[in-house]
């Protein structure tokens, strides 16, 4: 039998097993990290992974400190748990208790002892800022800081235990450790397979939610809604994901960027790009911290350009815009969020929510929404394959890039042509793309490109035309981007009013 470490959990498989046998539930598009056993590769970083029965906790060991030997911690049960802290133990250590109180912060990891007896030592995780005497050494006994998994610490109770303690590997030798999505790869005894990364949002701690970074964190949660990180660029210090490049991000938290830190760029040509750091780098005024990798740092360090990595983000984004009212009510109830709406009668769709960000909603424990009748919402279908650039521009102009519902100001109509004039960002380019060939199809949705003075105009034409596109421009000035499904609703629109649109995806 082969023994494989699968995301930190030992798994046994028969000789000859492949990656496909191990990763049966993982989408084959996703890359995994394969770490072959080698003592020369396993240089430990300052991070340790604590695997508990309630989840994974990553601890950054304080400079000059050292946690007890992993063997003495493996299998320890929770000795006590209260509002301020949770402790694993007892176990023997060599600490010299100072017999005095110390002040601790949320996330501190403390080495203390019960009854001032080092033979009954405990590894203590602080859940809140408080003052206590834990039988620690003269300096307070803080041996590390929890950098990921604070929500796990909040969940720990009397039946939990510490299953194992593992070092997070430093840069691995890529001749023996690598990323792959080749599911035919033969497994070897002692291999470690890492199938994804787990990210905790900055300010999120399960029972405790801080909102100072709410807007920038929302940007990250939006980028990770697809539950993947497409590596667009790798460097010695970081990897990047450019899904939301161009989107504005406020500068909210510009501390030093530590290993495993997730940041969003707040300025420059790559504004909106997400970074995950492979090693420590100084703070930058153009980067704001939005999260922290708690699991899968090895995958981050081994990733190559083009790798598609599975991401689990905590918390999941809370965004109700574009949802039917009954669905929004159910989702709020599922997450224990008090719900208030302006109207309940008939079929309605959510067009706004207060608070507007996930962290603010979770901190308040409540949300209120504004709705419109379903009859006022027009469904469309976009052709991203034929016109990727124009579709991306359209989503940005209408708000569909960030929410499931967008808006367009209705300009005017004539015959069977309906025109809309959304605000065109200064830096947006609309290069000619996907023009009509032969004739403009009925019910087509199009945008006027940079070849014409009316660039940025959106149009719908209900009938075919051999000469003009949906914006009444010649074919060379027309970019076809999709079709309107609810054409019957167009006739009820009034000039100057806001039109709500939803994208129907395959």
C-alpha positions as CSV (number, residue, x, y, z in Angstrom):
1,X,0.0,0.0,0.0
2,X,1.0,3.6,-0.6
3,X,0.7,6.3,2.1
4,X,0.0,9.7,0.6
5,X,-0.5,13.0,2.4
6,X,-3.6,14.4,0.7
7,X,-4.1,18.0,1.7
8,X,-2.5,17.2,5.0
9,X,-4.5,14.0,5.7
10,X,-2.9,10.6,5.3
11,X,-4.6,8.4,2.6
12,X,-3.7,4.8,1.7
13,X,-3.9,3.6,-1.9
14,X,-2.9,0.4,-3.6
15,X,0.4,0.1,-5.5
16,X,0.1,1.5,-9.0
17,X,-2.5,4.1,-8.0
18,X,-2.5,7.3,-10.0
19,X,-3.4,10.9,-9.3
20,X,-6.9,10.2,-10.8
21,X,-7.5,7.6,-8.2
22,X,-6.7,10.1,-5.4
23,X,-8.4,13.3,-6.9
24,X,-11.7,11.8,-8.0
25,X,-13.7,14.8,-6.8
26,X,-11.4,17.5,-8.1
27,X,-12.2,19.2,-11.4
28,X,-9.6,17.9,-14.0
29,X,-8.9,21.5,-15.1
30,X,-7.3,22.3,-11.7
31,X,-3.6,21.9,-11.1
32,X,-2.3,20.2,-8.0
33,X,1.1,20.4,-6.3
34,X,3.1,17.1,-6.1
35,X,5.8,17.1,-3.5
36,X,8.1,14.1,-3.6
37,X,9.6,13.0,-0.2
38,X,13.1,14.4,0.1
39,X,14.9,15.7,3.2
40,X,16.7,18.2,1.2
41,X,13.5,19.9,0.1
42,X,11.7,20.1,3.4
43,X,13.4,23.1,4.9
44,X,10.9,24.5,7.3
45,X,9.7,28.1,7.1
46,X,8.5,30.2,10.0
47,X,5.0,28.8,9.5
48,X,3.5,25.7,11.0
49,X,0.2,24.0,10.2
50,X,-1.9,22.8,13.0
51,X,-4.4,20.2,11.8
52,X,-7.3,20.0,14.3
53,X,-10.5,18.0,14.2
54,X,-12.3,21.3,13.5
55,X,-10.0,22.5,10.7
56,X,-6.6,23.8,9.8
57,X,-4.8,26.6,11.6
58,X,-1.6,28.2,10.3
59,X,0.8,29.7,12.9
60,X,3.7,32.1,12.2
61,X,6.3,31.3,14.8
62,X,7.7,34.4,16.5
63,X,11.4,35.2,15.8
64,X,13.6,33.5,18.3
65,X,10.8,31.3,19.6
66,X,10.2,27.6,19.1
67,X,7.0,25.6,19.5
68,X,7.3,22.3,21.4
69,X,8.3,19.2,19.4
70,X,5.4,18.2,17.1
71,X,5.5,14.7,18.5
72,X,4.6,15.9,22.0
73,X,1.6,17.9,20.6
74,X,0.1,15.2,18.3
75,X,-3.2,13.9,19.6
76,X,-3.6,16.4,22.4
77,X,-7.2,17.2,23.3
78,X,-8.6,20.5,24.2
79,X,-7.9,21.0,27.9
80,X,-10.2,24.0,28.3
81,X,-12.0,26.5,26.1
82,X,-13.6,29.8,27.2
83,X,-14.5,33.2,25.7
84,X,-10.8,34.3,25.7
85,X,-8.8,31.2,24.8
86,X,-8.6,27.5,24.0
87,X,-5.8,25.3,25.1
88,X,-4.4,21.9,24.0
89,X,-2.7,19.8,26.6
90,X,-1.3,18.9,29.0
91,X,2.2,17.9,28.0
92,X,5.6,18.3,29.6
93,X,7.9,21.2,28.7
94,X,10.8,23.1,30.2
95,X,9.3,26.6,30.6
96,X,9.9,28.6,33.8
97,X,6.6,30.2,34.8
98,X,6.9,33.8,35.9
99,X,3.7,33.8,38.0
100,X,2.3,37.1,36.7
101,X,-0.4,38.3,34.3
102,X,0.2,39.4,30.7
103,X,-1.8,41.1,28.1
104,X,-2.6,39.0,25.0
105,X,-4.1,39.8,21.6
106,X,-6.5,37.8,19.5
107,X,-4.4,35.3,17.5
108,X,-1.5,35.0,19.9
109,X,-0.2,31.4,20.5
110,X,1.0,31.0,24.0
111,X,3.1,28.4,25.8
112,X,1.9,28.2,29.4
113,X,1.3,25.7,32.2
114,X,-1.3,24.7,34.7
115,X,-0.6,25.2,38.4
116,X,2.8,26.6,37.5
117,X,3.9,23.0,36.8
118,X,5.9,22.6,33.5
119,X,4.9,19.0,33.5
120,X,1.4,20.1,32.8
121,X,2.0,22.6,30.0
122,X,-0.6,23.8,27.4
123,X,-0.5,25.3,24.0
124,X,-3.0,28.2,24.2
125,X,-4.7,30.1,21.3
126,X,-6.0,33.5,22.2
127,X,-9.6,34.2,20.9
128,X,-9.8,37.8,22.1
129,X,-7.7,40.6,23.6
130,X,-7.5,39.9,27.3
131,X,-5.2,39.8,30.3
132,X,-4.4,36.5,32.1
133,X,-1.9,34.5,34.0
134,X,-1.3,31.2,32.0
135,X,1.8,30.2,33.9
136,X,3.9,31.5,31.0
137,X,7.5,32.6,31.0
138,X,8.7,36.1,31.9
139,X,8.0,37.5,28.5
140,X,4.4,36.3,28.4
141,X,5.0,33.0,26.6
142,X,3.9,34.2,23.1
143,X,5.5,31.8,20.7
144,X,3.6,32.7,17.5
145,X,0.7,34.3,15.8
146,X,-2.3,32.7,14.0
147,X,-2.2,34.0,10.5
148,X,-5.0,31.8,9.1
149,X,-7.7,29.8,10.7
150,X,-8.9,32.1,13.5
151,X,-12.5,31.0,12.7
152,X,-11.4,27.4,13.4
153,X,-10.0,28.4,16.7
154,X,-13.4,30.0,17.6
155,X,-15.1,26.7,16.8
156,X,-12.8,24.5,18.9
157,X,-14.5,22.8,21.9
158,X,-14.1,20.2,24.5
159,X,-14.3,17.2,22.1
160,X,-11.7,18.5,19.7
161,X,-8.0,17.5,19.5
162,X,-4.8,18.5,17.7
163,X,-4.2,15.7,15.2
164,X,-0.8,16.7,13.8
165,X,1.6,19.6,13.5
166,X,3.4,20.1,10.1
167,X,5.9,22.6,8.9
168,X,4.9,24.6,5.8
169,X,7.7,24.0,3.3
170,X,9.9,26.7,2.0
171,X,10.7,26.9,-1.7
172,X,10.7,23.4,-3.0
173,X,13.2,21.9,-5.5
174,X,11.2,22.0,-8.7
175,X,13.1,19.1,-10.1
176,X,11.3,16.9,-7.6
177,X,8.3,18.9,-6.7
178,X,6.0,20.4,-9.3
179,X,2.5,21.3,-10.3
180,X,0.5,19.2,-12.8
181,X,-3.0,18.4,-14.0
182,X,-1.9,15.1,-15.5
183,X,-4.2,12.7,-13.7
184,X,-2.3,9.7,-15.1
185,X,0.7,10.5,-12.9
186,X,1.8,7.4,-10.9
187,X,1.8,8.0,-7.1
188,X,4.8,7.2,-4.9
189,X,4.9,6.3,-1.3
190,X,5.3,9.3,0.9
191,X,4.2,11.9,-1.7
192,X,2.3,15.0,-0.6
193,X,-0.5,16.2,-2.8
194,X,-2.0,19.7,-2.4
195,X,-5.1,20.2,-4.4
196,X,-6.0,23.9,-3.7
197,X,-5.6,26.9,-1.6
198,X,-7.7,28.2,1.3
199,X,-7.9,31.9,1.8
200,X,-9.3,33.8,4.8
201,X,-10.4,37.4,4.1
202,X,-8.7,40.2,6.0
203,X,-10.9,41.2,8.9
204,X,-12.9,38.0,9.0
205,X,-12.6,35.9,12.1
206,X,-15.8,33.8,12.2
207,X,-17.5,35.2,15.3
208,X,-15.6,38.5,15.0
209,X,-15.8,40.5,11.8
210,X,-14.0,43.8,11.3
211,X,-15.1,46.1,8.5
212,X,-12.1,48.4,8.0
213,X,-11.1,46.5,4.8
214,X,-14.7,45.7,3.7
215,X,-14.5,47.4,0.2
216,X,-11.1,45.9,-0.8
217,X,-12.0,42.4,0.5
218,X,-15.2,42.5,-1.6
219,X,-13.0,42.9,-4.6
220,X,-11.2,39.7,-3.7
221,X,-14.4,37.8,-2.9
222,X,-15.8,38.8,-6.3
223,X,-12.6,37.5,-8.0
224,X,-12.8,34.2,-6.2
225,X,-16.5,33.7,-6.8
226,X,-15.5,31.3,-9.6
227,X,-13.6,29.3,-6.9
228,X,-10.4,29.4,-9.0
229,X,-7.1,31.4,-9.3
230,X,-5.8,31.5,-12.8
231,X,-2.0,32.2,-12.6
232,X,-1.3,34.9,-15.1
233,X,2.2,35.7,-14.0
234,X,4.8,34.2,-11.7
235,X,7.7,35.9,-10.0
236,X,10.2,34.9,-7.3
237,X,8.1,36.7,-4.7
238,X,4.5,36.3,-5.9
239,X,1.9,34.9,-8.3
240,X,-0.9,37.0,-9.8
241,X,-4.5,36.7,-11.0
242,X,-5.7,39.4,-13.5
243,X,-9.4,38.6,-13.7
244,X,-10.5,42.0,-12.4
245,X,-7.7,44.2,-13.7
246,X,-9.1,47.7,-14.3
247,X,-11.6,47.6,-11.4
248,X,-11.0,50.3,-8.7
249,X,-9.8,49.1,-5.3
250,X,-9.5,51.5,-2.3
251,X,-6.2,51.5,-0.3
252,X,-7.3,50.2,3.2
253,X,-4.5,48.1,4.7
254,X,-0.9,48.7,3.5
255,X,1.1,46.6,6.0
256,X,4.2,44.6,5.1
257,X,3.3,41.7,2.7
258,X,4.2,38.5,4.4
259,X,4.5,35.0,2.9
260,X,1.0,33.8,2.1
261,X,-0.5,37.3,2.1
262,X,-3.1,38.2,-0.6
263,X,-3.1,41.8,-1.8
264,X,-5.0,43.8,-4.4
265,X,-3.2,46.5,-6.4
266,X,-4.8,49.9,-5.9
267,X,-3.1,51.9,-8.6
268,X,-1.2,51.8,-11.9
269,X,-1.9,49.9,-15.1
270,X,-2.5,46.7,-13.2
271,X,-5.0,48.2,-10.7
272,X,-7.4,45.4,-9.5
273,X,-4.8,42.6,-10.0
274,X,-4.6,40.1,-7.1
275,X,-1.2,39.0,-5.7
276,X,-0.3,36.0,-3.4
277,X,3.2,36.2,-1.9
278,X,5.7,33.4,-1.9
279,X,8.0,35.3,0.5
280,X,8.0,38.4,2.6
281,X,8.3,41.8,0.9
282,X,8.0,45.3,2.2
283,X,4.7,47.3,2.3
284,X,3.7,49.3,-0.8
285,X,1.3,52.2,-1.0
286,X,-0.1,50.6,-4.2
287,X,-1.1,47.4,-2.5
288,X,-3.8,46.7,0.1
289,X,-4.0,43.5,2.1
290,X,-7.2,41.6,1.5
291,X,-6.6,38.0,2.7
292,X,-4.2,35.3,3.9
293,X,-3.6,31.8,2.6
294,X,-4.1,29.3,5.4
295,X,-3.8,26.1,3.3
296,X,-2.0,25.3,0.1
297,X,1.0,27.6,0.4
298,X,3.1,24.9,-1.3
299,X,0.9,25.1,-4.3
300,X,1.4,28.9,-4.4
301,X,5.2,28.4,-4.3
302,X,5.2,25.8,-7.1
303,X,2.6,27.4,-9.4
304,X,3.6,28.2,-13.0
305,X,2.1,30.6,-15.5
306,X,-1.2,29.3,-16.8
307,X,-1.9,27.0,-13.8
308,X,-5.6,27.0,-12.7
309,X,-5.8,26.6,-8.9
310,X,-8.9,25.7,-6.9
311,X,-9.7,28.3,-4.2
312,X,-11.8,28.0,-1.2
313,X,-12.4,31.5,0.3
314,X,-13.8,32.3,3.8
315,X,-16.3,33.8,3.9
316,X,-18.2,33.3,0.7
317,X,-19.4,36.5,-0.9
318,X,-22.8,37.8,0.2
319,X,-24.4,39.6,-2.8
320,X,-28.1,39.5,-3.5
321,X,-28.3,41.8,-6.5
322,X,-30.0,40.2,-9.5
323,X,-31.6,37.4,-7.5
324,X,-35.3,36.7,-7.3
325,X,-36.7,38.0,-4.0
326,X,-37.6,34.5,-2.7
327,X,-34.0,33.3,-3.5
328,X,-32.5,36.3,-1.6
329,X,-34.7,35.6,1.4
330,X,-33.6,32.0,1.5
331,X,-29.9,32.8,1.1
332,X,-30.1,35.3,4.0
333,X,-31.8,32.7,6.2
334,X,-29.2,30.1,5.3
335,X,-26.5,32.5,6.6
336,X,-28.5,33.7,9.7
337,X,-28.8,37.2,8.3
338,X,-31.9,39.2,9.3
339,X,-33.7,40.3,6.1
340,X,-35.8,43.3,5.2
341,X,-37.3,44.3,1.9
342,X,-39.1,47.3,0.5
343,X,-41.9,45.2,-1.1
344,X,-43.0,41.6,-1.2
345,X,-45.9,41.5,-3.6
346,X,-45.5,39.6,-6.9
347,X,-42.4,38.4,-8.7
348,X,-39.6,40.8,-7.8
349,X,-35.8,41.1,-8.4
350,X,-33.3,42.6,-6.0
351,X,-31.5,45.7,-7.5
352,X,-29.8,47.0,-4.3
353,X,-28.7,45.9,-0.9
354,X,-27.6,47.7,2.3
355,X,-24.9,47.2,3.6
356,X,-23.3,46.7,0.2
357,X,-20.3,44.5,1.2
358,X,-20.0,41.0,2.6
359,X,-18.1,41.9,5.7
360,X,-20.5,44.8,6.6
361,X,-23.5,42.5,6.2
362,X,-21.9,39.8,8.4
363,X,-20.8,42.3,11.0
364,X,-24.3,43.8,11.2
365,X,-26.1,40.4,10.9
366,X,-28.7,42.1,8.8
367,X,-29.4,43.3,5.3
368,X,-32.1,45.4,3.6
369,X,-32.9,45.2,-0.1
370,X,-34.6,47.3,-2.8
371,X,-36.5,45.5,-5.5
372,X,-38.3,46.0,-8.8
373,X,-40.9,43.9,-10.5
374,X,-39.6,41.1,-12.7
375,X,-41.4,42.7,-15.6
376,X,-39.0,45.6,-15.4
377,X,-35.9,43.4,-15.8
378,X,-34.7,42.4,-19.3
379,X,-32.7,39.2,-19.7
380,X,-29.9,39.0,-22.2
381,X,-27.4,36.5,-23.4
382,X,-23.8,37.5,-24.2
383,X,-21.4,35.8,-26.6
384,X,-18.1,35.9,-24.8
385,X,-16.5,33.4,-27.3
386,X,-17.1,35.5,-30.4
387,X,-16.5,38.9,-28.8
388,X,-14.5,38.6,-25.6
389,X,-13.2,42.1,-25.5
390,X,-16.5,43.8,-26.3
391,X,-18.4,41.6,-23.8
392,X,-15.9,42.5,-21.1
393,X,-16.3,46.2,-21.9
394,X,-20.1,45.9,-21.9
395,X,-20.1,44.2,-18.4
396,X,-17.8,46.9,-17.1
397,X,-20.1,49.7,-18.5
398,X,-23.3,48.2,-17.2
399,X,-22.1,46.9,-13.8
400,X,-22.5,43.2,-14.8
401,X,-18.9,42.7,-14.1
402,X,-19.5,43.0,-10.3
403,X,-23.1,42.0,-9.9
404,X,-25.7,39.7,-11.5
405,X,-27.8,42.7,-12.5
406,X,-26.7,45.8,-14.5
407,X,-28.2,49.1,-15.7
408,X,-28.4,51.0,-18.9
409,X,-29.9,54.5,-19.5
410,X,-32.5,54.2,-22.2
411,X,-31.6,56.9,-24.9
412,X,-34.4,56.6,-27.5
413,X,-36.1,54.3,-30.0
414,X,-37.3,54.5,-33.6
415,X,-39.0,51.8,-35.7
416,X,-37.6,48.5,-34.2
417,X,-34.3,50.0,-32.9
418,X,-33.7,50.7,-29.2
419,X,-30.6,52.6,-28.1
420,X,-28.9,52.9,-24.7
421,X,-26.1,55.3,-23.7
422,X,-24.2,54.0,-20.6
423,X,-21.3,56.0,-19.3
424,X,-18.1,55.1,-21.1
425,X,-14.9,54.9,-19.0
426,X,-12.1,57.1,-20.3
427,X,-9.6,54.3,-20.5
428,X,-12.0,51.8,-22.3
429,X,-11.1,50.8,-25.8
430,X,-13.6,49.2,-28.2
431,X,-11.6,47.7,-31.0
432,X,-13.6,46.4,-34.0
433,X,-14.7,42.8,-33.2
434,X,-17.4,40.4,-34.4
435,X,-19.1,42.5,-37.0
436,X,-22.3,41.3,-38.7
437,X,-21.6,39.3,-41.9
438,X,-24.2,39.4,-44.6
439,X,-26.9,40.8,-42.4
440,X,-27.5,41.9,-38.8
441,X,-29.5,39.2,-37.0
442,X,-32.9,39.9,-35.3
443,X,-32.9,40.6,-31.6
444,X,-29.1,41.1,-31.7
445,X,-27.4,43.2,-29.0
446,X,-24.4,45.3,-30.2
447,X,-22.0,48.1,-29.2
448,X,-20.6,50.8,-31.5
449,X,-16.8,50.5,-31.7
450,X,-14.0,53.1,-31.8
451,X,-14.3,53.4,-35.6
452,X,-17.4,55.6,-35.2
453,X,-18.2,58.9,-33.4
454,X,-21.0,57.2,-31.4
455,X,-18.6,54.8,-29.8
456,X,-20.0,53.1,-26.7
457,X,-23.7,53.3,-27.8
458,X,-25.6,50.1,-27.1
459,X,-28.3,49.0,-29.4
460,X,-31.0,46.3,-30.1
461,X,-32.6,45.8,-33.5
462,X,-35.7,43.4,-33.4
463,X,-35.5,42.6,-37.2
464,X,-32.8,41.6,-39.5
465,X,-31.0,44.3,-41.6
466,X,-28.6,43.9,-44.6
467,X,-27.1,47.3,-44.1
468,X,-27.0,48.4,-40.5
469,X,-26.2,46.9,-37.1
470,X,-28.3,47.2,-33.9
471,X,-26.9,50.6,-33.2
472,X,-27.8,51.8,-36.7
473,X,-24.1,52.0,-37.6
474,X,-22.6,50.4,-40.7
475,X,-21.3,46.8,-40.1
476,X,-17.6,48.0,-39.8
477,X,-18.6,50.2,-36.8
478,X,-20.7,47.4,-35.1
479,X,-19.5,44.8,-32.5
480,X,-22.1,42.1,-32.0
481,X,-22.1,41.0,-28.3
482,X,-25.2,38.8,-27.8
483,X,-28.9,38.8,-28.0
484,X,-31.9,40.1,-26.0
485,X,-34.2,37.4,-24.7
486,X,-37.1,39.6,-23.3
487,X,-37.7,41.6,-26.4
488,X,-41.4,42.2,-25.5
489,X,-40.3,44.3,-22.5
490,X,-38.5,46.8,-24.7
491,X,-41.7,48.4,-25.9
492,X,-42.6,49.5,-22.4
493,X,-39.4,51.4,-21.8
494,X,-39.5,55.2,-21.5
495,X,-36.7,57.5,-22.7
496,X,-34.4,58.7,-19.9
497,X,-35.3,55.9,-17.6
498,X,-32.9,53.3,-16.2
499,X,-33.3,49.8,-17.6
500,X,-32.3,46.8,-15.5
501,X,-30.6,43.9,-17.3
502,X,-29.6,40.4,-16.2
503,X,-27.2,38.1,-18.0
504,X,-28.4,34.5,-18.6
505,X,-25.5,32.2,-18.7
506,X,-25.4,28.7,-20.3
